[in-house]
Amino acid sequence: MDVKRAMEIYDSKDMVAVHLGGHSVWIENVDEANGMATVQVGTTPQNTQTVSVDQLHEGQPHREN
């Protein structure tokens, strides 16, 4: 995913499926300048990670091999 699309999803009122390594995530913040996003993994608010937006995938989850 690119930074522009991550920002669109973050700003959207619609629910958009986003995945990181096969896990559903919610985008909580996007750092446009650095191409990073803070995401909540699953349904646990304390389980957050900051990752490069290019690790995020929209739609169905990609399986890790």
Predicted model as a PDB file, atoms N, CA, C, CB and O in Angstrom, pLDDT in the B-factor column:
MODEL        1                                                                  
ATOM      1  N   MET A   1       0.851  -1.157   0.000  1.00 95.00           N  
ATOM      2  CA  MET A   1       0.000   0.000   0.000  1.00 95.00           C  
ATOM      3  C   MET A   1       0.907   1.232   0.000  1.00 95.00           C  
ATOM      4  CB  MET A   1      -0.973  -0.009   1.222  1.00 95.00           C  
ATOM      5  O   MET A   1       2.009   1.199   0.546  1.00 95.00           O  
ATOM      6  N   ASP A   2       0.441   2.303  -0.607  1.00 96.00           N  
ATOM      7  CA  ASP A   2       1.228   3.527  -0.563  1.00 96.00           C  
ATOM      8  C   ASP A   2       0.664   4.487   0.488  1.00 96.00           C  
ATOM      9  CB  ASP A   2       1.256   4.200  -1.949  1.00 96.00           C  
ATOM     10  O   ASP A   2      -0.433   4.278   1.007  1.00 96.00           O  
ATOM     11  N   VAL A   3       1.420   5.530   0.791  1.00 97.00           N  
ATOM     12  CA  VAL A   3       1.042   6.471   1.855  1.00 97.00           C  
ATOM     13  C   VAL A   3      -0.284   7.161   1.531  1.00 97.00           C  
ATOM     14  CB  VAL A   3       2.150   7.525   2.060  1.00 97.00           C  
ATOM     15  O   VAL A   3      -1.111   7.366   2.419  1.00 97.00           O  
ATOM     16  N   LYS A   4      -0.482   7.514   0.271  1.00 97.00           N  
ATOM     17  CA  LYS A   4      -1.723   8.199  -0.117  1.00 97.00           C  
ATOM     18  C   LYS A   4      -2.938   7.329   0.198  1.00 97.00           C  
ATOM     19  CB  LYS A   4      -1.700   8.556  -1.622  1.00 97.00           C  
ATOM     20  O   LYS A   4      -3.921   7.815   0.758  1.00 97.00           O  
ATOM     21  N   ARG A   5      -2.875   6.046  -0.158  1.00 97.00           N  
ATOM     22  CA  ARG A   5      -4.009   5.149   0.095  1.00 97.00           C  
ATOM     23  C   ARG A   5      -4.194   4.925   1.591  1.00 97.00           C  
ATOM     24  CB  ARG A   5      -3.804   3.799  -0.622  1.00 97.00           C  
ATOM     25  O   ARG A   5      -5.328   4.869   2.065  1.00 97.00           O  
ATOM     26  N   ALA A   6      -3.118   4.797   2.332  1.00 97.00           N  
ATOM     27  CA  ALA A   6      -3.221   4.646   3.792  1.00 97.00           C  
ATOM     28  C   ALA A   6      -3.938   5.847   4.400  1.00 97.00           C  
ATOM     29  CB  ALA A   6      -1.816   4.484   4.429  1.00 97.00           C  
ATOM     30  O   ALA A   6      -4.773   5.685   5.291  1.00 97.00           O  
ATOM     31  N   MET A   7      -3.617   7.057   3.924  1.00 97.00           N  
ATOM     32  CA  MET A   7      -4.286   8.260   4.421  1.00 97.00           C  
ATOM     33  C   MET A   7      -5.765   8.259   4.043  1.00 97.00           C  
ATOM     34  CB  MET A   7      -3.602   9.520   3.871  1.00 97.00           C  
ATOM     35  O   MET A   7      -6.609   8.647   4.850  1.00 97.00           O  
ATOM     36  N   GLU A   8      -6.085   7.828   2.824  1.00 97.00           N  
ATOM     37  CA  GLU A   8      -7.487   7.755   2.402  1.00 97.00           C  
ATOM     38  C   GLU A   8      -8.279   6.819   3.305  1.00 97.00           C  
ATOM     39  CB  GLU A   8      -7.586   7.287   0.943  1.00 97.00           C  
ATOM     40  O   GLU A   8      -9.393   7.142   3.717  1.00 97.00           O  
ATOM     41  N   ILE A   9      -7.707   5.666   3.611  1.00 96.00           N  
ATOM     42  CA  ILE A   9      -8.380   4.696   4.487  1.00 96.00           C  
ATOM     43  C   ILE A   9      -8.510   5.269   5.890  1.00 96.00           C  
ATOM     44  CB  ILE A   9      -7.607   3.351   4.524  1.00 96.00           C  
ATOM     45  O   ILE A   9      -9.570   5.154   6.505  1.00 96.00           O  
ATOM     46  N   TYR A  10      -7.458   5.880   6.401  1.00 96.00           N  
ATOM     47  CA  TYR A  10      -7.480   6.467   7.742  1.00 96.00           C  
ATOM     48  C   TYR A  10      -8.558   7.545   7.851  1.00 96.00           C  
ATOM     49  CB  TYR A  10      -6.105   7.060   8.090  1.00 96.00           C  
ATOM     50  O   TYR A  10      -9.255   7.623   8.863  1.00 96.00           O  
ATOM     51  N   ASP A  11      -8.697   8.368   6.827  1.00 96.00           N  
ATOM     52  CA  ASP A  11      -9.664   9.473   6.835  1.00 96.00           C  
ATOM     53  C   ASP A  11     -11.086   9.039   6.494  1.00 96.00           C  
ATOM     54  CB  ASP A  11      -9.226  10.534   5.863  1.00 96.00           C  
ATOM     55  O   ASP A  11     -12.031   9.794   6.721  1.00 96.00           O  
ATOM     56  N   SER A  12     -11.248   7.842   5.957  1.00 94.00           N  
ATOM     57  CA  SER A  12     -12.554   7.367   5.505  1.00 94.00           C  
ATOM     58  C   SER A  12     -13.464   6.996   6.675  1.00 94.00           C  
ATOM     59  CB  SER A  12     -12.382   6.169   4.585  1.00 94.00           C  
ATOM     60  O   SER A  12     -13.011   6.521   7.716  1.00 94.00           O  
ATOM     61  N   LYS A  13     -14.761   7.228   6.471  1.00 92.00           N  
ATOM     62  CA  LYS A  13     -15.749   6.781   7.450  1.00 92.00           C  
ATOM     63  C   LYS A  13     -16.177   5.343   7.171  1.00 92.00           C  
ATOM     64  CB  LYS A  13     -16.972   7.708   7.441  1.00 92.00           C  
ATOM     65  O   LYS A  13     -16.830   4.703   7.995  1.00 92.00           O  
ATOM     66  N   ASP A  14     -15.792   4.845   5.983  1.00 92.00           N  
ATOM     67  CA  ASP A  14     -16.121   3.471   5.611  1.00 92.00           C  
ATOM     68  C   ASP A  14     -15.152   2.503   6.281  1.00 92.00           C  
ATOM     69  CB  ASP A  14     -16.085   3.296   4.077  1.00 92.00           C  
ATOM     70  O   ASP A  14     -14.019   2.859   6.605  1.00 92.00           O  
ATOM     71  N   MET A  15     -15.620   1.276   6.482  1.00 90.00           N  
ATOM     72  CA  MET A  15     -14.767   0.241   7.038  1.00 90.00           C  
ATOM     73  C   MET A  15     -14.033  -0.435   5.885  1.00 90.00           C  
ATOM     74  CB  MET A  15     -15.594  -0.791   7.870  1.00 90.00           C  
ATOM     75  O   MET A  15     -14.661  -1.030   5.010  1.00 90.00           O  
ATOM     76  N   VAL A  16     -12.718  -0.346   5.882  1.00 93.00           N  
ATOM     77  CA  VAL A  16     -11.907  -0.929   4.820  1.00 93.00           C  
ATOM     78  C   VAL A  16     -11.025  -2.011   5.427  1.00 93.00           C  
ATOM     79  CB  VAL A  16     -11.048   0.158   4.100  1.00 93.00           C  
ATOM     80  O   VAL A  16     -10.333  -1.776   6.418  1.00 93.00           O  
ATOM     81  N   ALA A  17     -11.053  -3.197   4.827  1.00 94.00           N  
ATOM     82  CA  ALA A  17     -10.237  -4.308   5.318  1.00 94.00           C  
ATOM     83  C   ALA A  17      -8.766  -4.043   5.003  1.00 94.00           C  
ATOM     84  CB  ALA A  17     -10.697  -5.654   4.689  1.00 94.00           C  
ATOM     85  O   ALA A  17      -8.386  -3.858   3.847  1.00 94.00           O  
ATOM     86  N   VAL A  18      -7.942  -4.029   6.066  1.00 96.00           N  
ATOM     87  CA  VAL A  18      -6.498  -3.852   5.921  1.00 96.00           C  
ATOM     88  C   VAL A  18      -5.817  -4.955   6.714  1.00 96.00           C  
ATOM     89  CB  VAL A  18      -6.034  -2.430   6.408  1.00 96.00           C  
ATOM     90  O   VAL A  18      -6.245  -5.291   7.819  1.00 96.00           O  
ATOM     91  N   HIS A  19      -4.748  -5.520   6.142  1.00 95.00           N  
ATOM     92  CA  HIS A  19      -4.049  -6.630   6.780  1.00 95.00           C  
ATOM     93  C   HIS A  19      -2.552  -6.386   6.834  1.00 95.00           C  
ATOM     94  CB  HIS A  19      -4.335  -7.927   6.045  1.00 95.00           C  
ATOM     95  O   HIS A  19      -1.975  -5.719   5.975  1.00 95.00           O  
ATOM     96  N   LEU A  20      -1.949  -6.939   7.857  1.00 95.00           N  
ATOM     97  CA  LEU A  20      -0.501  -6.918   8.041  1.00 95.00           C  
ATOM     98  C   LEU A  20      -0.076  -8.342   8.350  1.00 95.00           C  
ATOM     99  CB  LEU A  20      -0.064  -5.920   9.184  1.00 95.00           C  
ATOM    100  O   LEU A  20      -0.416  -8.875   9.407  1.00 95.00           O  
ATOM    101  N   GLY A  21       0.657  -8.960   7.447  1.00 90.00           N  
ATOM    102  CA  GLY A  21       1.126 -10.324   7.676  1.00 90.00           C  
ATOM    103  C   GLY A  21       0.024 -11.308   7.976  1.00 90.00           C  
ATOM    104  O   GLY A  21       0.207 -12.210   8.793  1.00 90.00           O  
ATOM    105  N   GLY A  22      -1.137 -11.154   7.322  1.00 88.00           N  
ATOM    106  CA  GLY A  22      -2.240 -12.086   7.519  1.00 88.00           C  
ATOM    107  C   GLY A  22      -3.152 -11.748   8.678  1.00 88.00           C  
ATOM    108  O   GLY A  22      -4.132 -12.456   8.907  1.00 88.00           O  
ATOM    109  N   HIS A  23      -2.860 -10.679   9.425  1.00 93.00           N  
ATOM    110  CA  HIS A  23      -3.686 -10.261  10.554  1.00 93.00           C  
ATOM    111  C   HIS A  23      -4.463  -9.004  10.194  1.00 93.00           C  
ATOM    112  CB  HIS A  23      -2.823 -10.020  11.805  1.00 93.00           C  
ATOM    113  O   HIS A  23      -3.925  -8.098   9.558  1.00 93.00           O  
ATOM    114  N   SER A  24      -5.731  -8.949  10.603  1.00 93.00           N  
ATOM    115  CA  SER A  24      -6.527  -7.743  10.396  1.00 93.00           C  
ATOM    116  C   SER A  24      -5.995  -6.636  11.288  1.00 93.00           C  
ATOM    117  CB  SER A  24      -8.026  -8.006  10.683  1.00 93.00           C  
ATOM    118  O   SER A  24      -5.667  -6.864  12.452  1.00 93.00           O  
ATOM    119  N   VAL A  25      -5.913  -5.417  10.722  1.00 95.00           N  
ATOM    120  CA  VAL A  25      -5.442  -4.270  11.500  1.00 95.00           C  
ATOM    121  C   VAL A  25      -6.328  -3.062  11.234  1.00 95.00           C  
ATOM    122  CB  VAL A  25      -3.970  -3.943  11.162  1.00 95.00           C  
ATOM    123  O   VAL A  25      -7.008  -2.975  10.212  1.00 95.00           O  
ATOM    124  N   TRP A  26      -6.301  -2.126  12.191  1.00 95.00           N  
ATOM    125  CA  TRP A  26      -6.942  -0.819  12.058  1.00 95.00           C  
ATOM    126  C   TRP A  26      -5.834   0.213  11.985  1.00 95.00           C  
ATOM    127  CB  TRP A  26      -7.929  -0.521  13.252  1.00 95.00           C  
ATOM    128  O   TRP A  26      -4.911   0.188  12.799  1.00 95.00           O  
ATOM    129  N   ILE A  27      -5.910   1.111  11.029  1.00 96.00           N  
ATOM    130  CA  ILE A  27      -4.918   2.184  10.943  1.00 96.00           C  
ATOM    131  C   ILE A  27      -5.288   3.250  11.953  1.00 96.00           C  
ATOM    132  CB  ILE A  27      -4.838   2.782   9.501  1.00 96.00           C  
ATOM    133  O   ILE A  27      -6.370   3.832  11.879  1.00 96.00           O  
ATOM    134  N   GLU A  28      -4.392   3.512  12.900  1.00 96.00           N  
ATOM    135  CA  GLU A  28      -4.630   4.499  13.945  1.00 96.00           C  
ATOM    136  C   GLU A  28      -3.970   5.839  13.642  1.00 96.00           C  
ATOM    137  CB  GLU A  28      -4.132   3.976  15.269  1.00 96.00           C  
ATOM    138  O   GLU A  28      -4.430   6.877  14.118  1.00 96.00           O  
ATOM    139  N   ASN A  29      -2.900   5.828  12.857  1.00 97.00           N  
ATOM    140  CA  ASN A  29      -2.195   7.059  12.521  1.00 97.00           C  
ATOM    141  C   ASN A  29      -1.311   6.783  11.307  1.00 97.00           C  
ATOM    142  CB  ASN A  29      -1.347   7.581  13.734  1.00 97.00           C  
ATOM    143  O   ASN A  29      -0.820   5.670  11.120  1.00 97.00           O  
ATOM    144  N   VAL A  30      -1.118   7.824  10.481  1.00 98.00           N  
ATOM    145  CA  VAL A  30      -0.219   7.709   9.336  1.00 98.00           C  
ATOM    146  C   VAL A  30       0.776   8.855   9.390  1.00 98.00           C  
ATOM    147  CB  VAL A  30      -1.007   7.716   7.990  1.00 98.00           C  
ATOM    148  O   VAL A  30       0.386  10.021   9.463  1.00 98.00           O  
ATOM    149  N   ASP A  31       2.055   8.525   9.355  1.00 97.00           N  
ATOM    150  CA  ASP A  31       3.146   9.500   9.297  1.00 97.00           C  
ATOM    151  C   ASP A  31       3.537   9.614   7.826  1.00 97.00           C  
ATOM    152  CB  ASP A  31       4.386   9.070  10.209  1.00 97.00           C  
ATOM    153  O   ASP A  31       4.362   8.851   7.324  1.00 97.00           O  
ATOM    154  N   GLU A  32       2.920  10.591   7.145  1.00 96.00           N  
ATOM    155  CA  GLU A  32       3.139  10.738   5.703  1.00 96.00           C  
ATOM    156  C   GLU A  32       4.601  11.002   5.359  1.00 96.00           C  
ATOM    157  CB  GLU A  32       2.280  11.863   5.161  1.00 96.00           C  
ATOM    158  O   GLU A  32       5.114  10.460   4.381  1.00 96.00           O  
ATOM    159  N   ALA A  33       5.266  11.820   6.147  1.00 97.00           N  
ATOM    160  CA  ALA A  33       6.642  12.215   5.853  1.00 97.00           C  
ATOM    161  C   ALA A  33       7.600  11.031   5.851  1.00 97.00           C  
ATOM    162  CB  ALA A  33       7.110  13.243   6.857  1.00 97.00           C  
ATOM    163  O   ALA A  33       8.560  11.001   5.081  1.00 97.00           O  
ATOM    164  N   ASN A  34       7.332  10.051   6.720  1.00 97.00           N  
ATOM    165  CA  ASN A  34       8.233   8.906   6.852  1.00 97.00           C  
ATOM    166  C   ASN A  34       7.673   7.614   6.265  1.00 97.00           C  
ATOM    167  CB  ASN A  34       8.557   8.688   8.298  1.00 97.00           C  
ATOM    168  O   ASN A  34       8.345   6.583   6.290  1.00 97.00           O  
ATOM    169  N   GLY A  35       6.442   7.657   5.735  1.00 97.00           N  
ATOM    170  CA  GLY A  35       5.847   6.464   5.136  1.00 97.00           C  
ATOM    171  C   GLY A  35       5.551   5.373   6.146  1.00 97.00           C  
ATOM    172  O   GLY A  35       5.631   4.187   5.829  1.00 97.00           O  
ATOM    173  N   MET A  36       5.207   5.774   7.365  1.00 98.00           N  
ATOM    174  CA  MET A  36       4.939   4.812   8.435  1.00 98.00           C  
ATOM    175  C   MET A  36       3.486   4.930   8.897  1.00 98.00           C  
ATOM    176  CB  MET A  36       5.905   5.035   9.625  1.00 98.00           C  
ATOM    177  O   MET A  36       2.859   5.979   8.750  1.00 98.00           O  
ATOM    178  N   ALA A  37       2.967   3.845   9.454  1.00 98.00           N  
ATOM    179  CA  ALA A  37       1.619   3.842  10.007  1.00 98.00           C  
ATOM    180  C   ALA A  37       1.630   3.120  11.353  1.00 98.00           C  
ATOM    181  CB  ALA A  37       0.618   3.169   9.028  1.00 98.00           C  
ATOM    182  O   ALA A  37       2.324   2.120  11.536  1.00 98.00           O  
ATOM    183  N   THR A  38       0.851   3.650  12.280  1.00 97.00           N  
ATOM    184  CA  THR A  38       0.621   2.951  13.540  1.00 97.00           C  
ATOM    185  C   THR A  38      -0.704   2.221  13.387  1.00 97.00           C  
ATOM    186  CB  THR A  38       0.607   3.942  14.780  1.00 97.00           C  
ATOM    187  O   THR A  38      -1.723   2.819  13.040  1.00 97.00           O  
ATOM    188  N   VAL A  39      -0.673   0.916  13.650  1.00 97.00           N  
ATOM    189  CA  VAL A  39      -1.863   0.092  13.471  1.00 97.00           C  
ATOM    190  C   VAL A  39      -2.174  -0.682  14.742  1.00 97.00           C  
ATOM    191  CB  VAL A  39      -1.679  -0.871  12.293  1.00 97.00           C  
ATOM    192  O   VAL A  39      -1.283  -1.027  15.519  1.00 97.00           O  
ATOM    193  N   GLN A  40      -3.470  -0.948  14.933  1.00 96.00           N  
ATOM    194  CA  GLN A  40      -3.915  -1.832  16.004  1.00 96.00           C  
ATOM    195  C   GLN A  40      -4.123  -3.197  15.379  1.00 96.00           C  
ATOM    196  CB  GLN A  40      -5.230  -1.305  16.704  1.00 96.00           C  
ATOM    197  O   GLN A  40      -4.863  -3.330  14.405  1.00 96.00           O  
ATOM    198  N   VAL A  41      -3.478  -4.208  15.931  1.00 94.00           N  
ATOM    199  CA  VAL A  41      -3.588  -5.572  15.415  1.00 94.00           C  
ATOM    200  C   VAL A  41      -4.749  -6.269  16.104  1.00 94.00           C  
ATOM    201  CB  VAL A  41      -2.265  -6.363  15.627  1.00 94.00           C  
ATOM    202  O   VAL A  41      -4.785  -6.357  17.331  1.00 94.00           O  
ATOM    203  N   GLY A  42      -5.696  -6.763  15.321  1.00 90.00           N  
ATOM    204  CA  GLY A  42      -6.850  -7.461  15.869  1.00 90.00           C  
ATOM    205  C   GLY A  42      -7.746  -6.529  16.657  1.00 90.00           C  
ATOM    206  O   GLY A  42      -7.915  -5.362  16.302  1.00 90.00           O  
ATOM    207  N   THR A  43      -8.325  -7.057  17.737  1.00 88.00           N  
ATOM    208  CA  THR A  43      -9.295  -6.291  18.517  1.00 88.00           C  
ATOM    209  C   THR A  43      -8.748  -5.825  19.858  1.00 88.00           C  
ATOM    210  CB  THR A  43     -10.529  -7.114  18.743  1.00 88.00           C  
ATOM    211  O   THR A  43      -9.503  -5.325  20.691  1.00 88.00           O  
ATOM    212  N   THR A  44      -7.462  -5.981  20.076  1.00 87.00           N  
ATOM    213  CA  THR A  44      -6.856  -5.586  21.346  1.00 87.00           C  
ATOM    214  C   THR A  44      -6.222  -4.207  21.211  1.00 87.00           C  
ATOM    215  CB  THR A  44      -5.801  -6.626  21.799  1.00 87.00           C  
ATOM    216  O   THR A  44      -5.196  -4.069  20.545  1.00 87.00           O  
ATOM    217  N   PRO A  45      -6.816  -3.173  21.833  1.00 87.00           N  
ATOM    218  CA  PRO A  45      -6.290  -1.815  21.685  1.00 87.00           C  
ATOM    219  C   PRO A  45      -4.833  -1.652  22.106  1.00 87.00           C  
ATOM    220  CB  PRO A  45      -7.128  -0.876  22.476  1.00 87.00           C  
ATOM    221  O   PRO A  45      -4.145  -0.772  21.589  1.00 87.00           O  
ATOM    222  N   GLN A  46      -4.350  -2.472  23.026  1.00 91.00           N  
ATOM    223  CA  GLN A  46      -2.966  -2.367  23.484  1.00 91.00           C  
ATOM    224  C   GLN A  46      -1.970  -2.991  22.508  1.00 91.00           C  
ATOM    225  CB  GLN A  46      -2.825  -3.023  24.836  1.00 91.00           C  
ATOM    226  O   GLN A  46      -0.764  -2.781  22.638  1.00 91.00           O  
ATOM    227  N   ASN A  47      -2.459  -3.749  21.540  1.00 94.00           N  
ATOM    228  CA  ASN A  47      -1.586  -4.426  20.582  1.00 94.00           C  
ATOM    229  C   ASN A  47      -1.403  -3.532  19.355  1.00 94.00           C  
ATOM    230  CB  ASN A  47      -2.171  -5.816  20.173  1.00 94.00           C  
ATOM    231  O   ASN A  47      -2.065  -3.721  18.335  1.00 94.00           O  
ATOM    232  N   THR A  48      -0.492  -2.550  19.465  1.00 96.00           N  
ATOM    233  CA  THR A  48      -0.227  -1.648  18.355  1.00 96.00           C  
ATOM    234  C   THR A  48       1.205  -1.831  17.862  1.00 96.00           C  
ATOM    235  CB  THR A  48      -0.474  -0.188  18.773  1.00 96.00           C  
ATOM    236  O   THR A  48       2.099  -2.227  18.610  1.00 96.00           O  
ATOM    237  N   GLN A  49       1.390  -1.529  16.587  1.00 96.00           N  
ATOM    238  CA  GLN A  49       2.709  -1.596  15.974  1.00 96.00           C  
ATOM    239  C   GLN A  49       2.854  -0.419  15.021  1.00 96.00           C  
ATOM    240  CB  GLN A  49       2.921  -2.952  15.231  1.00 96.00           C  
ATOM    241  O   GLN A  49       1.872   0.037  14.436  1.00 96.00           O  
ATOM    242  N   THR A  50       4.067   0.068  14.866  1.00 98.00           N  
ATOM    243  CA  THR A  50       4.357   1.069  13.856  1.00 98.00           C  
ATOM    244  C   THR A  50       5.158   0.384  12.763  1.00 98.00           C  
ATOM    245  CB  THR A  50       5.129   2.295  14.456  1.00 98.00           C  
ATOM    246  O   THR A  50       6.233  -0.167  13.003  1.00 98.00           O  
ATOM    247  N   VAL A  51       4.605   0.433  11.546  1.00 98.00           N  
ATOM    248  CA  VAL A  51       5.196  -0.295  10.423  1.00 98.00           C  
ATOM    249  C   VAL A  51       5.232   0.595   9.185  1.00 98.00           C  
ATOM    250  CB  VAL A  51       4.404  -1.591  10.133  1.00 98.00           C  
ATOM    251  O   VAL A  51       4.538   1.610   9.117  1.00 98.00           O  
ATOM    252  N   SER A  52       6.046   0.206   8.212  1.00 98.00           N  
ATOM    253  CA  SER A  52       6.061   0.876   6.925  1.00 98.00           C  
ATOM    254  C   SER A  52       4.732   0.603   6.218  1.00 98.00           C  
ATOM    255  CB  SER A  52       7.268   0.401   6.060  1.00 98.00           C  
ATOM    256  O   SER A  52       4.239  -0.525   6.241  1.00 98.00           O  
ATOM    257  N   VAL A  53       4.152   1.625   5.593  1.00 98.00           N  
ATOM    258  CA  VAL A  53       2.862   1.426   4.932  1.00 98.00           C  
ATOM    259  C   VAL A  53       2.942   0.399   3.811  1.00 98.00           C  
ATOM    260  CB  VAL A  53       2.351   2.741   4.381  1.00 98.00           C  
ATOM    261  O   VAL A  53       1.922  -0.186   3.448  1.00 98.00           O  
ATOM    262  N   ASP A  54       4.124   0.167   3.256  1.00 97.00           N  
ATOM    263  CA  ASP A  54       4.216  -0.831   2.186  1.00 97.00           C  
ATOM    264  C   ASP A  54       4.051  -2.263   2.697  1.00 97.00           C  
ATOM    265  CB  ASP A  54       5.547  -0.699   1.475  1.00 97.00           C  
ATOM    266  O   ASP A  54       3.971  -3.197   1.900  1.00 97.00           O  
ATOM    267  N   GLN A  55       4.000  -2.442   4.014  1.00 97.00           N  
ATOM    268  CA  GLN A  55       3.724  -3.765   4.594  1.00 97.00           C  
ATOM    269  C   GLN A  55       2.226  -4.016   4.740  1.00 97.00           C  
ATOM    270  CB  GLN A  55       4.405  -3.898   5.961  1.00 97.00           C  
ATOM    271  O   GLN A  55       1.812  -5.138   5.032  1.00 97.00           O  
ATOM    272  N   LEU A  56       1.407  -2.978   4.540  1.00 97.00           N  
ATOM    273  CA  LEU A  56      -0.039  -3.103   4.691  1.00 97.00           C  
ATOM    274  C   LEU A  56      -0.670  -3.485   3.367  1.00 97.00           C  
ATOM    275  CB  LEU A  56      -0.649  -1.795   5.216  1.00 97.00           C  
ATOM    276  O   LEU A  56      -0.233  -3.047   2.304  1.00 97.00           O  
ATOM    277  N   HIS A  57      -1.713  -4.315   3.446  1.00 96.00           N  
ATOM    278  CA  HIS A  57      -2.410  -4.781   2.250  1.00 96.00           C  
ATOM    279  C   HIS A  57      -3.904  -4.582   2.441  1.00 96.00           C  
ATOM    280  CB  HIS A  57      -2.084  -6.273   1.954  1.00 96.00           C  
ATOM    281  O   HIS A  57      -4.461  -4.906   3.490  1.00 96.00           O  
ATOM    282  N   GLU A  58      -4.539  -4.048   1.416  1.00 94.00           N  
ATOM    283  CA  GLU A  58      -5.981  -3.844   1.437  1.00 94.00           C  
ATOM    284  C   GLU A  58      -6.668  -5.086   0.888  1.00 94.00           C  
ATOM    285  CB  GLU A  58      -6.378  -2.586   0.621  1.00 94.00           C  
ATOM    286  O   GLU A  58      -6.165  -5.724  -0.037  1.00 94.00           O  
ATOM    287  N   GLY A  59      -7.820  -5.426   1.460  1.00 87.00           N  
ATOM    288  CA  GLY A  59      -8.590  -6.559   0.965  1.00 87.00           C  
ATOM    289  C   GLY A  59      -8.320  -7.823   1.755  1.00 87.00           C  
ATOM    290  O   GLY A  59      -8.076  -7.774   2.961  1.00 87.00           O  
ATOM    291  N   GLN A  60      -8.367  -8.953   1.073  1.00 73.00           N  
ATOM    292  CA  GLN A  60      -8.183 -10.252   1.725  1.00 73.00           C  
ATOM    293  C   GLN A  60      -6.756 -10.391   2.257  1.00 73.00           C  
ATOM    294  CB  GLN A  60      -8.499 -11.400   0.743  1.00 73.00           C  
ATOM    295  O   GLN A  60      -5.814  -9.883   1.649  1.00 73.00           O  
ATOM    296  N   PRO A  61      -6.597 -11.076   3.389  1.00 67.00           N  
ATOM    297  CA  PRO A  61      -5.247 -11.234   3.954  1.00 67.00           C  
ATOM    298  C   PRO A  61      -4.355 -12.084   3.068  1.00 67.00           C  
ATOM    299  CB  PRO A  61      -5.324 -11.854   5.340  1.00 67.00           C  
ATOM    300  O   PRO A  61      -4.805 -13.029   2.421  1.00 67.00           O  
ATOM    301  N   HIS A  62      -3.077 -11.723   3.056  1.00 56.00           N  
ATOM    302  CA  HIS A  62      -2.061 -12.535   2.373  1.00 56.00           C  
ATOM    303  C   HIS A  62      -1.476 -13.501   3.383  1.00 56.00           C  
ATOM    304  CB  HIS A  62      -0.938 -11.643   1.734  1.00 56.00           C  
ATOM    305  O   HIS A  62      -1.132 -13.108   4.498  1.00 56.00           O  
ATOM    306  N   ARG A  63      -1.364 -14.739   3.005  1.00 57.00           N  
ATOM    307  CA  ARG A  63      -0.820 -15.762   3.905  1.00 57.00           C  
ATOM    308  C   ARG A  63       0.694 -15.696   3.910  1.00 57.00           C  
ATOM    309  CB  ARG A  63      -1.292 -17.170   3.489  1.00 57.00           C  
ATOM    310  O   ARG A  63       1.332 -15.503   2.875  1.00 57.00           O  
ATOM    311  N   GLU A  64       1.259 -15.862   5.110  1.00 53.00           N  
ATOM    312  CA  GLU A  64       2.715 -15.945   5.260  1.00 53.00           C  
ATOM    313  C   GLU A  64       3.129 -17.385   4.985  1.00 53.00           C  
ATOM    314  CB  GLU A  64       3.178 -15.483   6.696  1.00 53.00           C  
ATOM    315  O   GLU A  64       2.448 -18.308   5.432  1.00 53.00           O  
ATOM    316  N   ASN A  65       4.209 -17.600   4.272  1.00 46.00           N  
ATOM    317  CA  ASN A  65       4.697 -18.960   4.013  1.00 46.00           C  
ATOM    318  C   ASN A  65       5.652 -19.396   5.079  1.00 46.00           C  
ATOM    319  CB  ASN A  65       5.368 -19.050   2.657  1.00 46.00           C  
ATOM    320  O   ASN A  65       6.166 -20.513   5.028  1.00 46.00           O  
TER     321      ASN A  65                                                      
ENDMDL                                                                          
END                                                                             
